[in-house]
């Protein structure tokens, strides 16, 4: 699994950082920072929750990468 984000389109809601803090953070403008683009399988559920809760849909997962 490889995680991708579009930082330019991020609205700064912070749901990703709350749901998967080992994978996502926020910069000084509250936009998403990708901390780990290839997290282990133990974080699959948290990552999927973050993807589904993102209000602007700027996070996506490539399962084949």
C-alpha positions in Angstrom: 0.0 0.0 0.0 1.2 3.5 -0.9 -0.5 6.6 0.4 -0.7 9.7 -1.7 -1.9 13.2 -0.7 -2.7 16.4 -2.6 -1.4 19.0 -0.1 -2.5 21.9 -2.3 -6.2 20.9 -2.1 -6.1 20.1 1.6 -8.6 22.2 3.7 -6.8 21.6 7.0 -9.7 19.8 8.8 -7.1 17.5 10.5 -9.2 14.4 10.6 -6.4 12.4 9.1 -3.9 13.4 11.8 -6.4 12.6 14.5 -7.3 9.2 13.0 -3.8 8.0 12.0 -1.2 10.2 13.7 1.6 7.8 12.8 0.9 8.4 9.1 -0.4 12.0 8.9 0.5 15.3 10.5 -0.2 18.9 9.8 2.0 21.8 8.9 1.9 25.4 10.2 -1.0 26.1 7.8 -2.9 23.0 9.0 -2.4 21.2 5.7 -1.7 17.5 5.6 1.9 16.2 5.9 2.5 12.6 4.9 4.7 11.1 7.6 4.8 7.5 6.3 3.7 6.8 2.7 4.1 3.0 3.2 2.7 2.2 6.7 2.5 -1.4 7.9 -0.6 -3.5 7.7 -1.4 -2.8 11.3 -2.4 0.8 10.2 -4.6 -0.3 7.3 -7.9 0.4 9.2 -6.7 3.8 10.5 -5.6 4.9 7.1 -8.9 3.8 5.5 -10.8 5.7 8.1 -8.7 8.8 7.4 -9.3 8.5 3.7 -13.1 8.1 4.2 -13.3 11.0 6.6 -11.3 13.5 4.6 -13.8 16.3 3.6 -11.9 17.2 0.5 -10.8 13.8 -0.7 -7.2 14.7 -0.9 -5.9 11.3 0.4 -5.9 8.2 -1.7 -4.3 4.7 -1.4 -2.7 2.8 -4.2 -3.0 -0.9 -3.1 -0.8 -2.1 -6.0 2.2 0.1 -5.3 
